[in-house]
Amino acid sequence: MENPRPEKVAIVAEVKEKIEASQAVIVTEYRGMSVGQLANLRTALRPAGAEYKVYKNTLVRRAAQEAGVEPLAEQLVGPSGVVFVTGDVAAAAKALRDFAKTNPLLVIKGGALSGTSLSDKDVQALADLPSRDVLLSQIAGAFQAPMVKMAGLLQALPRNFAYGLKALIDQKEAA
């Protein structure tokens, strides 16, 4: 067995580090896309905290195995690009889906989320989720609603008592 070349070892280490640092990894096929289109894709993914990289499949397979994310190996067939998501996974999936709508050459193959395999349909389902900020605001609203009702009830007690007392005083004065 021959010794691996140092530049390949460095790339495998880099990819493994990126996989371990990512919340999700999404594999796409980019066959036929121009350099400009790939640059636009990278720009679309950046706000979601995602990075699009193209590596040799064999190196990514080896890095995925070393990182303990074997499901990625099955999806690395043909010209593959890898999205490393360190930010909002739903926003990254949404950006990929939206880009794929306007650029049919980009095909979402699947990926891995926290070590669990994702199919292309799973990535589409992630894209349908609201963004992290929307989910957090919905949760905050759910927590806030009972408190707002309670505050309204507590305000109503003295107010209603004051109305009743005023009506009683007015009635006594009229009599």
ABEGO torsion letter per residue (X at the ends): XBBBBAAAAAAAAAAAAAAAABABBBBBBABGBBAAAAAAAAAAAAAAGBBBBBBBAAAAAAAAAAAGBAAAAAABBEBBBBBBBABBAAAAAAAAAAAAAABAABBBAEEBBGGBBBBAAAAAAAAABBBAAAAAAAAAAAAAAAAAAAAAAAAAAAAAAAAAAAAAAAAAAAX
